[in-house]
Amino acid sequence: MSLVSEHYGNVFRALALNTMSPGLQYQEEQTVATTGAATDSDQAAPESEPTTRDSTNKRLAQRAFDLSTLVLAGSSATNLLQQSPQYSPSAESGKVDDAVNQEAFGGVRPSASGVRVAVTIPSLSSIISDLHLVRSSLADNVGATALGQERAAELILMSAIAGIHAYTVEQLLDSALPLSIDMDYWNAQDDGALSLAIYFIQSLPQRLVSWGVRTADALFSYATSAGTAKESALDHIRAVMTSRLLFPELCADKVSKRHIRMSRIPESANILSLTRREIRHKQQQLADGQERLAEMLGSLSQVAVVGRSSRATPEALLQQVSDIIKALGHSDTASSTTKQPPLSIGQMAQSAEQIAILVQGISTRFNEGIRIYCRPSLLARCWMPTLVCVVGARSLALYVAGHRKDIEGWTIDAVAVASNYVSQYILAPLRSAYETIRYGTHTYSVMTEDSLRSDLRSLEDMVVGFTERFGSFDPALVRQRVESGDLSDVMRVYAREVQQPFRNAVFGDLVQAMLIQVQKVKVDVGQTMAALDKLLKSNELNFLLLSTVPATLSVYVAARWLFTRVAWWLGGSSRYTATSIQSTMRDIDRLLNIDEGECPADDNDCNRLLASTQGRLICLTHYLRHHAAALPNSASAGWLGTSGGWLRALPHTRSLFFQDIRDLESAQLTGFQKRHVVERMYRTFRFL
């Protein structure tokens, strides 16, 4: 349920209970009296008399019945309707379809459990029609109005006044969102020198036009003046020709709340300094407008708060709306009702009908008062980016046309490089890993077993042939020792031969012994390589997968960056959702914290927020709703993109967030309770 609909329901119930509540026993009286009056009129009137009065009374009774359920839905007398079987539209009064009641008259029915369903506020045209119905009914029954009929008219009048009050809140809320957007725009322009320069250039055409008009007026005054007046006109021309008058909002003949006298600004102020002063002047005026708006919203929202000393009365509510319309510059509102005798139902309906017509223009009148401080028009904001895009597109098109072949070559080379990179460093290792798993083939191999076996056999033959010249020996035993790495038969001869190296190198066996040792080293190296080859084969899959990591990681990072940039560009304003929500939640937390600091701990009346604080809180929550509309609301857990990455979001995140916003907007909760709501939001939503 929206803030406006809930406000309508609360105000309507408060009005009905405060104004008509002696026991809420008027239903039976209204039905019996209406039915009896209709029967008497039928008997007394001739058959040819028009039935307009009866039709009006029936519509009045039916409308009052539909609205009475809304009162019962929010009161402790929920079972009263169930215990009053005689209170139901009679056959003479006509039966209205439930679907029509649901659409036009609030859609509320008391249930056996007493649970209140959503309230639908009637349209403004329906409210005006109800007021016209009340006036017509009272005018047709002058002097003979039954008690039940008067109660029915009074109930319909209460509903209309509550609707007018709720639509006033809606009109003010319609102005709150553009106001917050404009303030965010000026805060962004005051970010730095570059932002100030861009804004000045964007607004330069409008400044030049204004400056040209002033200069033309000064020249015309100089041309049409004579004598001493000509000298003063010449001084005026010199004053107009200064570049400081490119800031017309900072120039005024008189000091007012909305202008800054240019003489207060130092002569040494440069263009950027003057631009910053102008922006901050606009920010201040918008902040003042937001403060006035918050005061209005706060006073309206706290009308139906339970426990307030002042009771909601129709006269007070109409006067409150009338004061708001007058404050916005409309002088045709109804006169104050507090200084006059109590108005009759017909007079009050007439006054409410006049105010209902004026309520539709509240947002327009408020926006007109702050229009000169709002952000520039779409044309003023977009002409420079559009011009840059057009010039850049033209230059790019000319460059592409002049270097078409070069660009084609660069494109082909880039595609070939990317294809080879992916093929050689990602696909090829993955294909080898698949073949290793599927077929058992080996990619990494240092030395084959046949080569090692051949070297070892050659070593054995060399040792056997060498030792057979030095006495008896067992070839099998020699081969066994060589296979185990023992060359003692060769080393004994080598030790003897090395005593006379030069002689034995020529005439002895020293060279042959040395060559046998070289072959032994080769066999040892082969065995080492075989062990290494076995290690590689056992970890070949790990090496293959590990070789794809750098290339895969680089491709992933590039694709992730490209996807993030494209999603950021396509996201529009939703890319700032999380940041805007965080900033607004900080403002809400700060506002509630300041309000707690101003409230004594032992003051029970101070537990509820002040009207201005409540209004500012509603403005912030309304702005929060605007950004929260971009939150995911799927039935399963999803993801929310933020400036720091993607965060896990709860199921129905948007619905849960809106529930907490409604708690913050409720005027029934105290400041301490709303602080607990804020803490719950920080615990629940990770993007905060």
C-alpha positions in Angstrom: 0.0 0.0 0.0 1.4 3.4 -1.0 1.9 6.3 1.4 -1.0 8.3 -0.1 -3.5 5.4 0.1 -2.6 4.6 3.7 -2.8 8.3 4.6 -6.3 8.4 3.1 -7.4 5.4 5.1 -6.0 6.8 8.4 -7.4 10.3 7.9 -10.8 9.0 6.9 -11.1 6.7 9.9 -9.9 9.5 12.3 -12.5 11.9 10.8 -15.3 9.3 11.1 -14.4 8.2 14.6 -13.9 11.8 15.9 -16.9 13.4 14.2 -19.5 10.6 14.1 -18.4 8.2 16.8 -21.1 8.1 19.4 -20.8 4.3 19.3 -20.8 4.0 15.6 -24.5 3.2 15.9 -25.5 5.3 12.9 -25.7 2.3 10.5 -29.0 1.0 11.7 -30.5 4.5 12.0 -29.3 5.4 8.5 -30.7 2.3 6.9 -34.0 2.4 8.6 -34.5 6.1 8.2 -33.5 6.0 4.5 -35.8 3.1 3.8 -38.6 4.6 5.7 -38.2 8.0 4.0 -38.1 6.4 0.7 -41.3 4.4 1.5 -43.2 7.5 2.8 -42.2 9.5 -0.2 -43.4 6.7 -2.5 -46.8 6.7 -0.9 -47.2 10.4 -0.7 -45.9 11.3 -4.1 -48.1 10.8 -7.1 -47.0 8.2 -9.6 -46.2 10.8 -12.2 -43.8 12.7 -9.9 -40.1 12.4 -10.9 -38.1 10.0 -8.9 -34.9 12.1 -8.9 -35.0 12.5 -5.1 -35.4 8.8 -4.5 -32.6 8.0 -6.8 -30.3 10.5 -5.0 -31.2 9.0 -1.7 -30.5 5.5 -2.8 -27.1 6.4 -4.2 -26.3 8.3 -1.0 -27.3 5.2 1.1 -25.3 2.8 -1.1 -22.2 5.0 -1.0 -22.4 5.5 2.7 -22.7 1.7 3.2 -19.5 1.1 1.1 -17.6 3.7 3.0 -18.8 2.5 6.5 -16.9 -0.7 5.9 -13.7 1.2 5.6 -14.3 2.8 9.0 -15.1 -0.6 10.5 -12.0 -2.2 9.0 -9.7 0.0 11.0 -11.7 0.2 14.3 -12.3 -2.1 17.2 -16.0 -2.5 16.0 -15.2 -4.9 13.2 -17.8 -7.4 14.3 -20.5 -4.7 14.5 -21.3 -5.1 10.8 -21.6 -8.9 11.2 -24.0 -8.5 14.1 -26.2 -6.1 12.2 -28.0 -8.1 9.6 -30.6 -5.5 9.1 -27.9 -3.1 7.8 -27.6 -4.1 4.2 -28.8 -2.4 1.0 -32.4 -3.1 0.6 -34.0 -4.2 -2.6 -35.5 -0.8 -3.0 -32.0 0.9 -2.7 -30.5 -1.2 -5.4 -27.5 -3.5 -5.3 -24.2 -2.4 -6.5 -21.8 -5.0 -7.8 -18.8 -5.8 -5.6 -16.4 -5.1 -8.4 -17.7 -1.6 -8.7 -17.4 -1.1 -5.0 -13.8 -2.4 -5.1 -12.8 0.0 -7.9 -14.6 3.1 -6.9 -15.2 3.1 -3.2 -12.0 1.9 -1.5 -12.2 -1.9 -1.9 -12.2 -2.6 1.9 -14.3 -5.3 3.5 -14.1 -6.3 7.1 -13.3 -10.0 7.5 -14.0 -12.4 10.2 -10.5 -12.1 11.4 -10.5 -8.4 11.5 -7.6 -8.1 9.1 -7.5 -4.9 7.1 -6.9 -5.2 3.4 -5.4 -2.6 1.1 -7.2 0.8 0.8 -7.7 2.3 -2.7 -8.1 6.0 -2.7 -10.9 7.2 -4.9 -10.0 9.4 -7.9 -10.3 13.2 -7.6 -13.2 13.2 -10.1 -15.0 10.6 -7.8 -14.4 12.9 -4.8 -15.9 15.8 -6.6 -18.9 13.6 -7.7 -19.4 12.6 -4.1 -19.4 16.2 -2.9 -21.9 17.1 -5.6 -24.0 14.1 -4.5 -24.0 15.4 -0.9 -25.0 18.8 -2.0 -27.7 17.5 -4.3 -29.1 15.3 -1.6 -29.3 18.0 1.0 -30.8 20.5 -1.5 -33.5 18.0 -2.5 -34.5 17.3 1.1 -34.4 20.8 2.6 -36.3 20.8 5.9 -37.0 17.0 5.8 -33.6 15.4 6.1 -33.7 12.2 8.2 -31.0 11.4 10.8 -29.7 8.4 8.8 -29.5 10.5 5.6 -27.6 13.2 7.4 -25.2 10.7 8.8 -24.7 9.2 5.4 -24.0 12.6 3.8 -21.6 13.4 6.7 -19.7 10.1 6.1 -19.4 10.7 2.4 -18.2 14.2 3.2 -15.5 12.8 5.6 -14.3 10.5 2.8 -14.1 13.4 0.3 -12.1 15.5 2.8 -9.7 12.7 3.5 -9.3 12.2 -0.2 -8.5 15.9 -0.7 -6.0 15.7 2.1 -4.4 12.6 0.6 -4.2 14.2 -2.9 -2.5 17.2 -1.4 0.2 14.9 0.0 0.4 13.3 -3.4 0.8 16.6 -5.2 3.6 17.6 -2.8 5.3 14.3 -3.2 5.2 14.8 -7.0 7.3 18.0 -6.4 9.7 16.3 -4.0 11.3 13.9 -6.4 12.2 16.5 -9.1 13.5 18.7 -6.4 15.8 16.0 -5.1 17.0 15.2 -8.6 17.8 18.9 -9.2 19.8 19.1 -6.0 21.8 16.0 -7.0 22.5 17.6 -10.4 23.9 20.8 -8.8 25.9 18.8 -6.3 27.5 17.0 -9.2 28.3 20.3 -11.0 30.0 21.6 -7.8 32.4 18.6 -7.8 35.5 20.3 -9.2 36.9 22.8 -11.7 36.2 20.6 -14.7 32.6 20.2 -13.8 32.3 24.0 -13.3 33.9 24.7 -16.6 31.6 22.3 -18.4 28.5 23.8 -16.9 29.6 27.3 -17.7 30.2 26.3 -21.4 26.8 24.5 -21.5 25.0 27.6 -20.2 27.1 30.1 -22.2 24.6 30.6 -25.1 21.8 31.5 -22.7 24.1 33.8 -20.8 25.2 35.5 -24.0 21.6 36.1 -25.0 20.8 37.6 -21.7 23.9 39.7 -21.8 23.1 40.8 -25.3 19.6 41.9 -24.4 20.9 44.0 -21.5 23.6 45.5 -23.7 21.0 46.4 -26.4 18.8 48.0 -23.8 21.7 50.1 -22.5 22.7 51.2 -26.1 19.1 52.1 -26.8 19.0 54.2 -23.6 22.2 55.9 -24.6 20.9 56.7 -28.2 17.6 58.1 -26.9 19.0 60.2 -24.0 20.6 63.7 -24.2 22.7 65.9 -22.0 23.7 64.7 -18.6 21.4 61.7 -19.0 23.7 60.7 -21.9 26.7 60.5 -19.5 24.8 58.3 -17.0 23.7 56.1 -19.9 27.3 55.8 -21.0 28.3 54.7 -17.5 25.5 52.1 -17.6 26.9 50.8 -20.9 30.3 50.4 -19.3 28.8 48.5 -16.4 26.8 46.3 -18.7 29.8 45.4 -20.9 31.6 43.7 -18.0 31.7 39.9 -18.1 30.4 39.6 -14.5 26.9 40.2 -15.9 27.1 36.8 -17.6 25.7 35.7 -14.2 22.3 37.5 -14.1 21.1 35.6 -11.1 23.9 37.0 -9.0 23.0 40.6 -10.1 20.2 42.5 -8.6 19.4 46.1 -7.9 18.1 45.2 -4.4 19.2 42.7 -1.9 16.5 39.9 -1.6 16.4 36.4 -0.4 16.7 35.1 -3.9 19.5 37.2 -5.2 23.1 38.1 -4.2 24.2 41.7 -4.7 27.1 41.7 -7.1 29.0 44.3 -5.1 29.4 41.7 -2.3 31.5 39.6 -4.7 35.2 40.5 -4.8 36.5 42.0 -8.0 39.2 39.4 -8.2 36.6 36.6 -8.5 37.2 34.7 -11.8 34.7 32.9 -14.0 34.9 29.6 -12.2 34.5 31.3 -8.8 31.4 33.2 -10.1 30.0 29.9 -11.5 30.5 28.2 -8.2 28.7 31.0 -6.4 25.8 30.7 -8.8 25.6 27.0 -8.3 25.7 27.2 -4.5 23.0 30.0 -4.7 20.8 27.6 -6.6 21.5 24.8 -4.1 20.5 27.1 -1.2 17.3 28.1 -2.8 16.4 24.5 -3.6 17.2 23.5 -0.1 14.9 26.3 1.2 12.2 25.0 -1.1 12.7 21.5 0.1 12.5 22.7 3.7 9.1 24.4 3.0 7.9 21.2 1.3 9.0 19.1 4.2 7.1 21.4 6.6 3.9 20.9 4.6 4.3 17.2 4.2 5.1 16.7 7.9 2.1 18.7 9.1 -0.2 16.8 6.7 1.2 13.3 7.5 0.8 13.7 11.3 -2.9 14.7 11.2 -4.2 11.2 11.9 -1.4 10.1 14.4 -2.8 8.1 17.3 -2.2 9.8 20.6 -2.1 13.4 19.4 -3.9 15.9 21.6 -5.6 17.6 18.7 -8.3 15.7 17.0 -8.8 15.6 13.3 -11.8 17.7 12.3 -13.1 18.5 8.8 -12.7 22.2 9.3 -9.1 21.8 10.4 -8.2 19.6 7.5 -9.8 21.9 4.9 -8.2 24.9 6.5 -4.8 23.1 6.5 -5.1 22.4 2.7 -6.4 25.9 2.1 -3.3 27.4 3.9 -1.0 25.3 1.8 -2.7 26.5 -1.4 -2.5 30.1 -0.2 1.2 29.7 0.7 1.8 28.7 -2.9 0.4 31.9 -4.2 -3.3 31.1 -4.9 -5.7 33.7 -3.5 -9.0 32.2 -4.6 -9.2 29.6 -1.9 -12.1 29.4 0.6 -11.9 31.7 3.6 -10.7 30.6 6.9 -13.1 28.3 8.7 -11.6 28.8 12.1 -12.9 32.3 12.5 -16.5 31.5 11.4 -19.3 29.7 13.0 -19.4 25.9 12.4 -20.4 25.3 8.8 -23.2 23.1 7.8 -22.7 19.9 5.8 -23.7 21.6 2.6 -21.5 24.6 3.1 -18.6 22.4 4.0 -19.2 20.2 0.9 -19.2 23.4 -1.3 -15.9 24.6 0.3 -14.4 21.2 -0.1 -15.4 21.1 -3.8 -13.7 24.4 -4.4 -10.5 23.2 -2.7 -10.6 19.9 -4.5 -10.4 21.8 -7.9 -7.4 23.8 -6.7 -5.6 20.8 -5.2 -4.8 19.6 -8.7 -2.5 22.5 -9.4 -0.4 22.4 -6.1 2.5 20.6 -7.7 2.5 23.0 -10.7 2.4 26.1 -8.6 5.2 24.9 -6.3 7.4 24.0 -9.3 6.8 27.4 -10.8 8.2 29.1 -7.7 11.6 27.2 -8.0 11.8 26.8 -11.7 14.6 29.3 -12.2 16.8 27.3 -9.7 16.2 23.9 -11.3 18.7 22.2 -13.6 19.0 23.6 -17.2 16.7 22.3 -19.9 17.5 19.1 -21.9 18.7 21.2 -24.8 21.1 23.2 -22.7 22.5 20.1 -21.1 22.9 18.1 -24.3 23.9 20.6 -27.0 27.6 20.4 -26.2 27.9 16.6 -26.0 25.8 16.4 -29.1 28.1 18.8 -30.9 31.2 16.9 -29.7 29.7 13.6 -30.9 28.8 15.0 -34.3 32.2 16.5 -34.8 34.0 13.4 -33.5 31.8 11.1 -35.7 32.6 13.3 -38.8 36.3 13.2 -38.1 36.2 9.5 -37.4 34.3 8.9 -40.7 36.9 10.9 -42.7 39.8 9.1 -41.0 38.2 5.7 -41.7 37.5 6.6 -45.3 41.2 7.7 -45.8 42.7 4.7 -44.1 40.3 1.9 -45.1 42.9 -0.5 -46.3 45.1 0.0 -43.2 42.1 -0.5 -40.9 41.2 -3.7 -42.8 44.8 -4.9 -42.4 44.8 -4.0 -38.7 41.5 -5.8 -38.2 42.7 -9.0 -40.0 46.0 -9.0 -38.0 44.1 -8.4 -34.7 41.7 -11.3 -35.4 44.6 -13.6 -36.4 46.6 -12.7 -33.3 43.6 -13.3 -31.0 42.8 -16.6 -32.9 46.3 -17.9 -32.6 46.5 -16.8 -29.0 43.4 -18.7 -28.0 44.2 -21.7 -30.3 47.8 -22.2 -29.1 47.6 -21.3 -25.4 44.1 -22.4 -24.5 42.6 -24.9 -27.0 45.8 -26.8 -27.9 46.7 -27.6 -24.2 43.1 -28.5 -23.5 43.0 -30.8 -26.5 46.2 -32.5 -25.3 44.7 -32.9 -21.9 41.7 -34.6 -23.4 43.9 -37.0 -25.4 45.9 -37.8 -22.3 42.7 -38.7 -20.4 40.9 -40.4 -23.3 43.7 -42.2 -25.1 46.7 -42.2 -22.7 49.0 -40.3 -25.1 51.9 -38.4 -23.6 52.8 -34.9 -24.7 55.9 -34.5 -22.5 58.7 -37.1 -23.1 62.4 -36.6 -22.5 64.0 -40.0 -23.3 62.6 -43.3 -24.6 63.1 -46.6 -22.9 64.7 -48.1 -26.1 67.4 -45.5 -26.1 68.3 -46.2 -22.5 68.3 -49.9 -23.0 70.6 -49.6 -26.0 73.1 -47.5 -24.1 73.2 -49.9 -21.2 73.7 -52.9 -23.6 76.6 -51.1 -25.3 78.2 -50.4 -21.9 77.9 -54.0 -20.9 79.6 -55.2 -24.2 82.3 -52.6 -23.8 83.1 -53.8 -20.2 83.0 -57.5 -21.2 85.3 -57.0 -24.1 87.7 -54.9 -22.0 87.9 -57.4 -19.1 88.4 -60.6 -21.2 92.0 -59.5 -22.0 92.9 -59.5 -18.3 92.4 -63.1 -17.3 89.5 -65.4 -16.6 86.1 -63.9 -16.0 82.4 -64.7 -15.9 80.6 -62.6 -18.6 77.2 -63.1 -16.9 78.6 -61.8 -13.6 80.3 -58.9 -15.3 77.1 -57.9 -17.0 75.2 -58.2 -13.7 77.7 -55.9 -12.0 77.6 -53.4 -14.9 73.8 -53.3 -14.8 73.9 -52.5 -11.1 76.4 -49.7 -11.8 79.6 -51.5 -10.7 82.7 -50.9 -12.9 85.3 -52.3 -10.5 86.8 -54.5 -13.2 87.5 -51.5 -15.4 88.5 -49.2 -12.6 91.3 -51.6 -11.4 92.9 -51.5 -14.9 92.3 -47.7 -15.1 94.0 -47.2 -11.7 97.1 -49.1 -12.9 97.2 -47.4 -16.4 96.9 -43.9 -15.0 100.2 -44.2 -13.2 101.9 -43.8 -16.6 99.3 -41.8 -18.5 101.4 -40.7 -21.5 102.9 -44.1 -22.3 99.6 -46.0 -21.6 97.6 -43.4 -23.6 99.6 -44.5 -26.7 100.5 -48.1 -26.0 98.2 -49.1 -23.1 94.5 -49.3 -22.3 94.0 -45.9 -20.7 92.0 -44.4 -23.5 89.7 -47.4 -23.7 89.1 -47.3 -19.9 88.3 -43.6 -20.2 85.8 -44.2 -23.0 84.1 -46.9 -21.0 83.7 -44.4 -18.2 82.2 -41.8 -20.6 79.7 -44.4 -21.7 78.9 -45.1 -18.0 78.2 -41.3 -17.5 75.9 -41.4 -20.6 74.0 -44.3 -19.1 73.7 -42.6 -15.7 72.4 -39.4 -17.4 69.9 -41.6 -19.4 68.7 -43.2 -16.2 68.2 -39.8 -14.6 66.3 -38.6 -17.6 64.1 -41.7 -17.6 63.2 -41.0 -13.9 62.4 -37.3 -14.9 60.4 -38.5 -17.8 58.4 -40.8 -15.5 57.7 -37.8 -13.2 56.5 -35.7 -16.1 54.2 -38.4 -17.4 52.6 -38.9 -13.9 51.9 -35.1 -13.7 51.3 -34.4 -17.4 47.6 -33.5 -16.8 48.5 -31.0 -14.2 51.1 -29.3 -16.4 48.7 -29.1 -19.3 45.9 -27.5 -17.3 48.4 -25.2 -15.6 49.7 -24.0 -18.9 46.2 -22.8 -19.8 45.8 -20.7 -16.7 47.6 -17.4 -17.8 45.9 -17.3 -21.2 42.5 -18.2 -19.8 42.8 -15.7 -17.0 43.8 -12.9 -19.4 40.9 -13.7 -21.6 38.5 -13.8 -18.7 39.7 -10.5 -17.3 39.4 -8.8 -20.7 35.9 -10.3 -21.3 34.8 -9.3 -17.7 36.0 -5.8 -18.2 34.2 -5.5 -21.6 31.0 -7.0 -20.2 31.1 -4.6 -17.2 31.6 -1.6 -19.4 28.8 -2.6 -21.8 26.4 -3.4 -18.8 27.3 -0.1 -17.2 26.6 1.8 -20.5 23.3 -0.1 -21.1 22.3 0.2 -17.4 21.5 3.9 -17.7 20.6 5.5 -14.3 20.2 2.0 -12.7 24.0 1.7 -12.6 24.0 4.3 -9.7 21.2 2.5 -7.8 23.3 1.1 -5.0 25.4 4.2 -4.6 22.3 6.5 -4.5 20.5 4.2 -2.0 23.6 4.2 0.2 23.8 8.0 0.1 20.1 8.4 0.9 20.2 5.9 3.7 23.1 7.9 5.2 21.0 11.1 5.1 18.0 9.2 6.8 20.3 7.8 9.5 21.8 11.3 10.1 18.4 12.9 10.2 17.1 10.4 12.8 20.2 10.7 14.8 20.0 14.5 15.0 16.3 14.3 16.0 17.2 11.9 18.9 19.9 14.4 20.0 17.3 17.2 20.2 14.8 15.0 22.2 15.2 14.7 26.0 15.2 11.1 27.2 12.4 11.6 29.8 10.1 13.5 27.4 7.4 11.1 26.2 5.8 13.6 23.9 9.1 14.1 22.1 9.3 10.4 21.1 7.5 11.2 17.8 9.3 13.2 15.2 8.6 16.8 14.7 6.6 17.9 11.6 9.6 19.3 9.8 11.7 16.1 10.6 8.8 13.8 9.5 8.5 15.9 6.3 12.2 15.7 5.5 12.1 12.0 6.2 9.2 11.5 3.7 11.1 13.4 1.1 14.1 11.2 1.6 12.1 8.0 1.5 10.2 9.1 -1.6 13.6 9.6 -3.3 14.6 6.2 -1.9 11.6 4.6 -3.6 12.7 6.1 -6.9 16.0 4.4 -6.7 14.7 1.2 -5.1 12.5 0.5 -8.1 15.6 -0.8 -9.9 16.2 -3.5 -7.2 15.6 -7.2 -8.2 12.4 -8.7 -7.0 12.7 -12.3 -8.2 11.3 -15.2 -6.1 14.8 -16.7 -5.9 18.1 -15.1 -4.7 19.6 -12.9 -7.4 22.5 -10.6 -8.0 22.8 -6.8 -7.7 25.5 -4.9 -9.6 27.3 -2.3 -7.6 30.4 -0.1 -8.1 32.4 -2.7 -6.2 31.1 -5.7 -8.1 28.2 -8.1 -7.9 26.5 -8.8 -4.5 24.1 -11.5 -3.6 20.5 -10.2 -3.2 17.7 -11.8 -1.1 14.5 -13.2 -2.7 11.9 -10.4 -3.1 14.5 -7.8 -2.3 12.4 -4.9 -3.7 9.3 -5.9 -1.7 11.2 -6.2 1.5 12.9 -2.9 0.9 9.6 -1.2 0.3 8.2 -2.6 3.5 11.0 -1.0 5.5 10.4 2.2 3.6 6.8 2.2 4.7 7.9 1.7 8.3 10.1 4.8 8.0 7.3 6.8 6.4 4.7 5.9 9.0 3.9 8.8 11.4 2.7 6.2 14.0 6.3 5.1 14.8 8.6 7.0 17.1 12.1 8.2 16.2 13.6 5.3 18.2 11.5 2.7 16.4 12.6 4.2 13.0 16.2 4.0 14.1 15.7 0.3 14.7 14.2 0.0 11.2 17.3 1.6 9.8 19.5 -0.8 11.7 17.4 -3.7 10.4 17.9 -2.5 6.8 21.6 -2.4 7.3 21.6 -5.9 8.7 19.3 -7.3 5.9 20.6 -5.7 2.7 24.2 -6.3 1.9 24.4 -3.5 -0.7 24.0 -1.0 2.1 
